[in-house]
Amino acid sequence: MAGKKKRKNKMSLDWLLLVTLLALLAYGLLILYSATFYVEGGFWTRQLKWVGLGIGVLVLMATIPYTIWQKLVLPMMLATLLMLIITVFFGKQILGAQRSIVVFGISIQPGVLARLVAVIYIAAWLTSKGEQLHQMRYGLAPFAVIMGIVTGLVALQPDLCTALLLAATGLVMFFFAGGDPIQIFLSVTIAASTFGLMAWRLEHARDRMINYAMAWKDPTQMSYHVYRAIMAISSGGLLGVGIGNGRLKAGYLPIPHTDSIFAVLGEEVGLIGALLVIVLFGFFAYRGYRIALETPDPFGSLVAFGVTTMIVGEALLNIMVIVGLVPFTGTALPFFSYGGSEMLVTMTGVGLLLGISRGKPKGDWDAILDRWWRDWWSRISSPRRRTSYAGR
């Protein structure tokens, strides 16, 4: 009986999640090739390189014991905040927003990276609170400060879409950790009001909100981007016009290789192909949330939940935007849209998720990490702090 129980509780790599990931990557590369083969610039070739690099990062993240990130999360968050501050003041403009910085000749979008680092940081912070999470001064108040700083720096770029996704992921993690429902309702109300006010103060965001509201009364008033996207999807019918045969991607559909790639997919592979994407992301969510529920370690469970929400939430938002269900936002479709930062961060998250599915490392790993952390902390602490610690 003891042997059976031990085998039952033992976790192993989630191969179904890995197969789902490979299916999404293959499907995404196929659609991206079709969306860009007529355009100069080598988008598909560069994306193929990013996928290869992403797979390498995924294998590394799945191999390294995930508990190490709980020890490194503070310097990771500080470095991310520094990059966000640099981006706000000195960032390179992309589509009217300062979203990227150049490091060693490579363009990096810290806002995208901040989403994953924030998930790890929030998981570590929530784990440390325990039952104190229900108290306002230990739960909602410091949580609001943490989220406010990170999302505020991203929103100042301005990149309201990434900030919104970051805040939404943090809130659902707070709920999953056992946060008080009243505090969560208050947080959602404050966050929604804040984002609404910021969107209204930005001219391009305000125009999108007005167009969205007007489109519900008169569909001809919808924004050009959404109009073309819906036209592409509707022209695809049930089975689509065939891979490579789409017309609207050639000059009619804005940025078909990033924000609008789901519209290209809808036109060329039809409703069946679009539903396949939704099914794949749905199964990805199922496996990810199952890992979160089956992981006994609180930190690992929260990270798995946060990473899954981060990826699936972005995919859901992109699809809802393209079919006109929510106001237009410039968000990518994970594994499909072109982008190096997006691909690397997403693959890093999946690698972390696969590592958590293997279970918490046993043996000397925890002791090694704890000893390393104490040694590192003692080096940066003051002599007075070290004396106090030794006295205890």
N, C-alpha and C positions, 0 to 999 in steps of 0.2 A: 504493500500500500504506500509506504514511504517513497519507494522508487517511482511509482506511478505519479504521485503527487509532485515529486521533483521534476519529472519530465514534463508534466502539464504546465508547471509554472515557468519553465525555461523558455526564453524568447529567442527567436532566430530571425535572420534577415527576411524582410517582407518581400518575397519574390514577386507577388502579384502587383505590388506597388511599383517595383522595378520594371516589370513588363508593361504596365500602363504608361510609365514615363517614356519608355522607348517607343511605344506606339504614338504618343503625343509628339515626340521629337521628330519621328519619321514623317508623320502627317504634316507637321509644321514646316519642315524643310521642303516638302513637296509643294505645298501651297505658296510658300515664299518664293520658290524658284519660278512658279507660274506667274506670280505677281510682279517679278522683276527681271525676267529673262530678256525683255525688250528694252531695258534701260541700261545705259552705260554706268559704270561705277562699281561693279562687282559685289553687289549687296549679298548675293547668295553665297559666293565664295568666302567672303568675310564671315558671314554667319556660320558657315560650316566650320571655320576655324574656331569661332567662339564656342560652338557646340562641343568640338573636340577638347578644348581647354576646360569647358564646363564639366565634361565627363571625368577628366582627370581630377578636378577639384571635388567632384561628387565622391569618387573613390576614396580620396584622402579624408574627406569629412566623415564618410561611413566607417573608415578604419580607426580614426582617432576616437578614443573614449569621449563621449559627449560631455562628461562631467568636467572636463578641463575648461570648457567655455564658461562655466559658472564661476571659476576662479579668475578668469581673464576678462570678465564682462565689464568691470569698471574702467580699465585702460582702453578697452574697445569703444565704450561709449564716449569717453573723453576725446578720443581721436576722431570719432565720428562727428561730435559736436564742433570740434575745431575745423573739420573739413566743411561742415555746413556754414559756419561763420565766414570762412574764406570764400565759399561759393556766393554768399549773399553780396559780398563787397567786390569780389574780383572774378566772379564766375564768367564763363563763356556763355553768351546768349544762344538759346535754341528755341525757335518759334516764340520769340518775345519774352522769354524767361531765362534767368541766369541759373541754369540747372547743372552745369558741368564745370569741372576744373581739369587742368592738364597736369598729370604727374608722370615724369619720365617719358614724355611724349605720348602718353596714353590718356584719352579723354575718359573721365570718371564722373558719374552722376551720384554724388553723395546722398541725395534724397532717396534714391533707390536702395542704396546700401543701408541707410538709416532704418528702413523698415525691418530688415532682418536683425540688425543689431538691437533695435528697440524690442523686438520679440524676445531675444535672449535676455536682455536687461530686465524687462518687465517680469519674465518668468523667474529670474533669480530674486527679484525684489518681492514678488508675491509669495514665493516659497519661504522667504525669511520672516514674513509677517504672521503666518499661522492664524490663530484665532483672533489676533488683534485687527485683522482685516475688516471686521464688522464695526470697529470704532472709527468715527469720523476723523479724528486727529491722526490715527495711524493708517487709515485706509484711504478714503476718498481725497482728503486734503493733500497729502504728499504725492498721491498718484496723479492728481490734477496738475501739480507743479511739474512733475516729470514729463507728462504728456504735453503740457503746455509749452515747455521749452523746446522739445524736439519738433513737434508739429508747427510751432510758431516759426522756427528757423526755416523749415521747409516751405511754409506758406509765404514767407517773405521773399522767396525767389522771383516771382510768385509761382508756386506749383500747388494749387489747392487740391487737385485730384490726389496726388501722392500724400498730402497732409491728411486728407479725408480718409484714405485707406489706412494710413498709419493709426489715426485716432480710432477708427472703427475696430481695427484688429486689437488694439489695446483694451478697448471697452469690453469686447466679448471675452478676452482673456481674464479680465477682472471678474466677469460673471462666472466663467468656468471655474475660477479659483474659489468661488463661494462668496463673492462680494454681496453686500446687502442690496436687495432689489430696489429699495427706495433711493439709495445712493446712486445706483446705476441709472435709474430714471432721471434723477437730478443731473447726472453727468451728461446723459444724452440730450436733455433739454438745453443745457448750457452750451454744449458742443454744437448742436444744430443751430442755435441762435447766433453763435460766434461765426460759424462758417457762412451762414446766410448773410450776415452783415458784411463780412469780408468780400464775399462774392458780389454783393450789390455795389460795393465801393470800387470794384475793378470793372472798367468799362466793358472789356470783352466777355467777362463772366456775366455781367448784368444783361448784355445783349442776348447771350445764350439762354438765360432764364426767361427773358421776355419772349423770345422766339418759341421756346418750349411751351410756355403758357398759351400763346396765341395758336400754336399748332393743334391744341386740343379742340379749339373752336373752329379753326379753318386749317386743314392739313396743308394747304398751299403756302402757308406762312412759316412752315418749318424751315430750319436752317439748311443752307445749300448742302453741307456735308451729310447731314442725316437724310436729306431728300435723295441724294445720289446713292447712298448706302442702301436705303430701302428699295430704290429702283433696281439696284444690282441684285439684291436678294430675291425680289419678286420675279425678275426676269429669269432666274435660275430654275424656277418651277420645282418639280419633285426630284428630278435626277440631275439637273444642271445642264449647262451647255457643253461641258467637257473641260478637262484640265487643259489650260493654255488657250481656250477659245473665248474667254471673257473679253468683253469690249469696253466696259466702263472703267477698267483699271488704266486704260491708255488715255490719260489726260482728262477724264471726266470725274473720276473718283479721287478726292484729295488723299495724299500720302497713303497709297494702297499697301505699302510694305510694312506699315506700323499700325496706326490707329484703325485703319479701315480694312485690315486683312480678313476679318470675318465676313465682310461684304463681298470681297473677292471670292472667298470660299463658298459663300451662299450662291453666287452666280454660276460658278463653275462645277460644283458638285451637288447643288440643289439642297432641298430640304433634308434628304436622307443623309447627305454628307455633313450638314450643319448639326443635325441631331446626333450624329456619331461623335462630334466634338463635345457636345453637351454631356453625352453618356460617359465619355472618357474622363472628363473633369468630374462628373458625378462619382464615378468609381474611384478616382483619385481621392476625392473627399472622404469617401467611405473608408478606404484603407488608412488614410491619415488620421481620421478621428478615431478609428479603431485602435491604432497604435497609442493614441493619447489616452484612451480609456483603459487599455490593458497594461500600460506602464505603471508599475507600483511607485516608482520614484516621482515625487511631486514636481521637481524641476524638469525632468524629462517629459513628463506628461504635459506640462504647460507649454514647453517649447514645441512639442509635436502638435499640440492644438493650435498654437500661434502660427507656426509655419504653414500648416494646412489652410488655415483661415486666410493668411496673407496671399497665398497663391490662388486659391479658389475664389476668394473675394474679388481679386483683380480681374480674373477671367469673367466672372459674373457681371461685373460693372461694365467691362468692355462690350460684352454681348448686349446688355440692356441699352447701352448708349447707341449702338449701331442700329438696333431695331426701334429706337425712338421711345423707349419706356422711361428714360430719365434724361435730364438736360445733358447736352453734349459736354464731354470732358475728354481731354487727350490722354487716354490710358491705353496701355499695351495689352495684347492677348498673350499670356505666358506660353512659351515654347513655339509660338507662331510668329509674333511680331519681330521685326529686325531690331537688334540692339545688343551691344556687347555687355554693358553693365547689367541690363535686365536679365540676360541669359545667365551670366555668371552668378548673380545673386540668387536667382531662382534655383539653379542647379546646386549651389551651396546649401540652400535651404532643404532641398530634397535629400542631399547627402547627409545632412544632419538628421533628417527624419528617418532615413534608413539606418543610421547609426543607433538611434534611439530604439528602433525596432529590434535590434540585436540584444537589448537589455543593458542594464547597468554593469560596468566592468567590475570584475571581482579581483581579489588578491591585493597586490601592493599598490595598484594605481591610485586609490583614494589616499593612501598614506603618503605616497610620493607627491601628489598634488597638494595635500595639506601642508607638508613640510616645505615645499617650494613656496607656497603662498605665505607661510609664516616668515620664511627667510626674506622674501621680497618685501613684505610689509615692515619687517624690522629694519630694513635698510633705509626705507623712506620715512620712518617714524622718528620723532625727536628722542633725545636721550631720556627725557622725562617720561615719555610714553613707554619706552622700553623698560625703565625701572619699575613703573607702575604695573606693567604686564608681568614682570618677573615676580614682583611682590605678591601678585594674585596667585 
